[in-house]
Amino acid sequence: MAQLKHEYLICYDIRCPKRWRRAFRLLKGYGGTVQLSIFRVNLSQRDREKLRWELAKILTPEDDLLLVGLCHRCCERVPQYNSEGVWEEPQASFRVI
């Protein structure tokens, strides 16, 4: 039987660059980056717990981790700003001579 999967937003703040790189590589295998330390992943409950266990081996108490569950409607409404074409320069409608 197939397991039900849910979307998650994973955000982290890791103080040590070595641990940051390890966590980044691990999360890259689970989903895509939204920003440098923010990932959007699609996980079953088993995969979520496995990921939390793997991250617990990397992170220390001084690091921060946030796992946010997203409903289907929330996923549709999450915008990505500063992508290509989002902040287009307005064209001048007149010329000063």
N, C-alpha and C positions, 0 to 999 in steps of 0.2 A: 504494500500500500504506500502510495506517495505521501510524503510529509508536506503539510501546509507551510508555505514560506511567507515571510513578512519582510517589508522594507525597514531598514534601520539607518539612522544617521549616527555615525561614530565620530566623536570629536575627542582629541587628546592634547594634552600639554605636557611634554616630556622634557625634563631639564637637561639631560645628558644627550649629546649628539649621537653617541654610539647606540644607546637604547632607542632613540628616536628613529634611526635608520632601520634597526631591527623590526620595530613596530610597523614602520612604513612598508617595508618589504612584505611582512606578514599580511597586512591589510590589503595590499595591492593584489594579493592572490584571492581575496574574497569579493572585491568589488572595485568600483571606480572612484577616483578622487573628485571631490567637489571643490575643495581648496587644499592647500598644502597639508594641513593636519585634520581634514574633515573628509570622511568617506561615506558613500551611500552604498549599502550592501543589501542583498536579498538572501535571507537566511531562514532555515528551518530552526525549530527550537533546539534540536541536537547540535546543529552547526553553531548556533549562537553560544551555547554553553561550551563547546569545544574552543571557539574563538576566545571567550572570556578566560578559559583555563590557559590557553597559549599566551595571551597578553599578561596574565598574572605572573607567568614565569619571567617576562621581560621587564615589567614595570616595578617600581619601588614605591614606598609610601609617599614620597615627595611628588610623584607624578599624578596627573589628573586624567581620568577617563570618563567620558559621558556616552552612554548608549541610549538613543532616543528611538522608540518605535514610531513608525509613520503609518497612518491608515492610507488606503488607496486614494482617498480624496485629498489628503495632505500631499501625497507624492505628486499629484497633478498640479498643485498650487505652489510648489517650491520653485521660485525663480532663480536663475543664475544670472547675476549682473556682471558687467564688465566682460562679457563675451563679445565676440566679433559682431559689430553692428549695433550694439545696445546703446552706446553713447556717441551717436553720430553728431558731428558738428553741424549746426544749422547753416544753411546756405544764405548768404547775404542777398536780400531782396532789392537792394539799391547800391549804387556806386557813387562815391564822392569824387568829384573831378576838380 
